[in-house]
């Protein structure tokens, strides 16, 4: 608490210096943990791949959770006072298996997911490109943590090699199967890209605050994991003072933030049809899926309006 008070005074009396101190401290902590954790991750991850050891698998997850908790400690103690309003259901738990969908505006979003999930939700994974495995430390960590890593084939590749058709689905099923025996939160940004006004206008999006959602990724996850999940969660993130860049988080520039996580229910018949591969094989099922997601997105759009209005109507500054 004394450190937080010191940082707060520094931000008040010398804002530029305060931001620099917060950013340098955060950078040091994140870099130190990344470097310090890379060797244990490699050792335990390699042992897991070779032996299939459950102990090695759990150790890799513990290292990842330590990395996340260290980052979250920086947010709690090295950033100045903030008005962060976070609303999660009371019945989610660390041993659950959840699919999580969200709007997407900034690289900050993923750090926010990690922040709100600590001691509330299982470790968050998301679909990544298989090519990321060649990035030192980061790519291998994703692999050892069983992030679903996808080999996607372009239209040109499919035209040259028709036998590749359908391999994406098989790859998703294989990748998601690695999560079946452990708690997980599998995150899917349905918009497929970060929101910008230019993208919104180019799409002629029917939503005020959102891009058009896509159904493919969520359908793949349901097809691969359907019988194992405990529920689908919808996360809505708002930045009342404008969309930040990544450094804004660690400088303490994000004074106001709203996060709402809620359960969403898919009709049983639709869920079963998608679980059985209907999204890929049946246009009627595909349309039902798009209609369902459109309804979720309309609700999210209205919720964003309400969350922004709440900040305007109920000013509040408190530590998250």
N, C-alpha and C positions, 0 to 999 in steps of 0.2 A: 504494500500500500504506500509506503514511503517513496518507493521508486516511482510509482504512478503519479504521486503528488508532485515530485520533482519534475517529471516530464511535462506534466500539465502546466506548471508555472513557466517552464522554458518555452512552451508553445505560446503562452499568453504574452510573455515579455519580449521574446525574440522569435517570432514565427518562422522566419527562414532558417535560423539555427535549429530550432526545435524539429522542423521537418527533416533537416539534414541528419540530425542525431537519430531520429526514429528510423529513417531509411537506412542509414549505415548500420545501426544495430540490427535491424531486421535482416539486412543482407548478410551480415556476419553470422547470425544465428542459423539462417537457412543454409548458407554455404557450408558452415561448419558441420551441421547435422548431415548434409548431403555427402560431404567428403568422409566424415567419420562413420556414417552408416553404410557407405558403399561396400566396404570390405566384408562386414558381417552379412549384408544382403547377398553378395556374391557367393560367400562360403555356404550359407544356409540354403540359398536358392539352388546352387549346384547340387548340394546334397539332396535336396528335395527332388530335383529332376532325375538324379541317378538312382536314388533308393526309394523314392516315393514316401519318404519319412513324414509322418504326421507331425512329429515334433519340429522338424525343420520348417514345415509349412506354417505352423503356428508361430514359430520364431520370426519368420519373415514378416508376418502380419503384425507381430508385436513391434518390430523395428519401424514399420511404416506408421503404426499408430503413435509411436514415440515422436517421430518426425512431425506428424500432424499436431500433436499436443504442444510441441515446442513452438511451432508457428502460431498456434492459437494463444500461447502464453505471451508472445510478442504483441498480438492484437490486444490482449487484456491489459498488459502492463506498460507497453512502450508507446502506445498510441494515446492521444489526448481524449478528453471526454467526448462521448458520441451518443447520439440518439438512435440506437439500433433496436428496432421492434421486431421480435422474432416470435412466431406463433407456430408451434408444432402440436400434433395430436398427443394426448396423454398415453395412448395405448401402443405407441411404437416402442421397440426395444432392441437391444444390442444383438439378440439372438434371432432376429427376424430375417426374412428373405423378401426384399421389396424391389419392385420396379419403380423408378423415380423419373418423372418427366418434368421439364422445366422450360421456361423462356430463357433466352440467352442474349446478353447484351455486351459482356466484357469478359476478358481473361480473369477478372476478379471473381467472377461467378463461382469458379471451381474452388477457390480458397474459401468463399463464403459457405459453400456446401460442406467443406471439411470443418469449418468453424461450428456450424449449427449441429453437425452430426456427432460431435464429441460426446461420448457417454450416452447417446440417444439413439443412434442408428449404427448398423454395421458399417465396416469399411466400404467406402464408395468406389466402385469401378465404373468404367465407361468403355464403349467400343472405341478402339484405336486402329490406326493403320498398321499393318504388319511391318511396314518399312521403318517404323519408329524403333524397332528392336536394334537397329544399327547405331542409334544415338547412345553414346557412352553413359552408363549408370542409369539414366532415365528409362531408356528402352528396355534394358534387362530387368529393371525393377518392375515395370509393367508386366513383363512376361512372368517373372517369378511370383507376382501377386495375382496371377490368373486374370488379368484384364483380357476381355475378349479382343484378340488381335486379328483383324480381318484382312484377307487378301482379296481385294476387289478387282474385277476385270472390266476394262473399258469396253464401250460399244465396238471400237475398232478391233480389240483383242477377241471379242466374241464373234465378230464377223469372220475373222481369220481362223478361229478355232471354235466352231460351234459346240464341241464337246465340253467346253468350259461352262456352258449354260447350266445354271442350277448349282454350280460349285459354291457360290456365295452363301446360299442357304445351308449347304452342308458344312461350310466353314463356320458359320454362325452357330449351328447346332453343336459342333465339336468344341468351339471355344466356350460356349455357355455351359456345356456339360461339366466343365471344370469347377463350376460354382455350386453344383447341385448338393454337395455334402457339407456346405459351410454357410454361415450367415453372410448375406451380401446386400448391398444397395447398388443396383445397376442403373446408372444415370443415362438418360437419353434426352438430348436437346432436340426437340421435335422440329424446330425451325431449320435445323441443319447448318446454321451459320449465325454469326452475331448480328443483332439488330443494328441497322443504320437507317437514317431517314431516306437515303438514296435507294437502298434495297427495298424499303417499304414502298416508295413511290414507283420503282421499277416493276414491282410485283402487282401494283394496284391492289394491295392487301385490303381485305374487307374489315380488318381489325384496326383499332386506333393505335394500340401500343405494341402490336405483335406482327411478325411475319407469318406467312402461310405455313401451317405445320405439315409435316410429312408423316406417313403412317408406317413406312417400311421397317424402320429400326425397331419400333415397339412391337410390331407384328412378329419380327424375327425372334425377339426375346420371349414373347408369349409362346410361340411355337416351340422354342427350345426348352423353356423353363416353366411353362404354364402350371403343371401339376405341383410344382415345388414352391411357388411364391405364396406369401402371406397377404399380399395386397399390392395395389398400385397407388402411388402417392403422386400428387401434383404440387410442385413447388413454384411459387411466384416470387420473383425478386424485383424490387423497385429501388431506384436511386433517385430520390426526389430532387437532388441538386445537379442532375445530369449524369450521363454515362461516364464512368471513370476509366482511366487506363490503369495498368497493373501497378505502376509505381505510386499512384495516388493512394492505394490502400496502405502501403507501408510508410508513406509520408504523414499519414493521419488526415488526409484530405476528405475522406468519406465520413462526414459528420453525421449524415442521416442515411439510414438504410431500413428497408422493410422486407421481411421474409415471411411468407405464409406457406405452410405445408398442410395439405388436407388429403384425406382419403378420397379417391374417386372410384366409382363402381361401374364396371362394364357389364352389360346384360349377359347372363349366363350362356345363352345360346350363341351369342357372338363370340364370347371368349372361347367356348368349346370349338366353334368352327375354325377360329384362327389357330388354336392349339393343334388342330388336326390338319393344318396346311391350307385352309380355305382361302386365306388372303392371297396366296400365290396362284390358286387354281380356279377361283370362282369370282367373277366380276361383281356379282351381287353382294358377296361378303366384303369385297374390297370397298364397295360404295357404303355399306353399313359402317365399316370401320372409319371411313372418311367423315361420315355424318356424325358419328360419335365423337371423334376428335374435334370436329368443328364446334360441336356443342360445348365441349370442355374449354375450347379456346375463346368462345364467346363469354363463358363464365369468367375466365381468367381476365379478359379484357375489362369486364365490368369490375372485377375485384381490384385491378390496378387503379382504376378511377377512385374506388373507395379508399384504398390504401394511401394514395396521394392526398386525397381530401382530408384524411385523418391527420396527416402531418401538418396540413395547413390550419386545421381547426383545433388541434390539440398539441401545441408546441411543448416539447419536453426534452430536456438534456439530462441524460443519465448514463452511467457506465453499463455496457452490455453485460 
